[in-house]
């Protein structure tokens, strides 16, 4: 196996890919996950499995925060 060929179970590059998506959108958009799955050549379910394992990944948009300040 060459240095550029990754073994099929290698997933150290999945977390950084998910972090980039979440940083851009604030959560893991389904469309972005599908695009990343194609780019990384991994099944979508594998990305979703990694995302659901770590609690800091959000699979839905964060709720809006209403802040009221009274003087």
C-alpha positions as CSV (number, residue, x, y, z in Angstrom):
1,X,0.0,0.0,0.0
2,X,1.5,3.4,-1.0
3,X,1.7,6.4,1.3
4,X,-1.1,8.2,-0.6
5,X,-3.5,5.2,-0.4
6,X,-5.5,5.2,2.8
7,X,-6.8,2.0,4.3
8,X,-10.6,1.7,4.0
9,X,-11.2,2.1,7.8
10,X,-9.1,5.3,8.1
11,X,-11.2,8.1,9.5
12,X,-8.9,10.7,11.0
13,X,-9.7,13.0,8.1
14,X,-13.5,12.8,8.6
15,X,-13.6,14.9,11.8
16,X,-11.8,17.9,10.3
17,X,-14.1,17.7,7.2
18,X,-17.1,17.8,9.5
19,X,-15.6,20.6,11.5
20,X,-15.1,22.7,8.4
21,X,-18.8,22.2,7.4
22,X,-20.1,23.1,10.9
23,X,-17.8,26.1,11.1
24,X,-19.2,27.4,7.8
25,X,-22.9,26.8,8.4
26,X,-23.2,26.5,12.2
27,X,-24.4,22.9,11.8
28,X,-24.0,20.0,9.4
29,X,-26.3,20.7,6.5
30,X,-27.5,17.5,4.7
31,X,-26.5,18.9,1.3
32,X,-23.0,19.7,2.6
33,X,-22.7,16.2,4.1
34,X,-23.7,14.6,0.8
35,X,-21.1,16.8,-1.1
36,X,-18.4,15.9,1.4
37,X,-19.3,12.2,1.1
38,X,-18.7,12.4,-2.6
39,X,-15.5,14.4,-2.3
40,X,-14.0,12.1,0.4
41,X,-15.3,9.0,-1.4
42,X,-17.0,7.6,1.8
43,X,-20.6,6.6,2.3
44,X,-22.9,9.3,3.7
45,X,-23.9,7.0,6.6
46,X,-20.2,6.9,7.7
47,X,-20.1,10.7,8.0
48,X,-23.4,10.7,9.8
49,X,-22.1,8.0,12.2
50,X,-19.0,10.1,13.1
51,X,-21.1,13.2,13.4
52,X,-23.6,11.5,15.7
53,X,-20.8,10.1,17.9
54,X,-19.4,13.5,18.9
55,X,-21.8,15.7,20.9
56,X,-20.3,19.0,19.6
57,X,-21.6,18.3,16.1
58,X,-25.1,19.6,15.3
59,X,-27.2,17.9,12.7
60,X,-29.9,20.6,12.8
61,X,-29.6,24.4,12.8
62,X,-29.1,25.9,16.3
63,X,-32.1,27.6,17.8
64,X,-32.4,31.3,17.5
65,X,-31.5,33.2,20.7
66,X,-33.7,36.1,21.7
67,X,-31.9,38.5,24.1
68,X,-34.0,41.2,25.8
69,X,-32.2,43.9,27.8
70,X,-34.1,46.0,30.2
71,X,-32.8,49.3,31.5
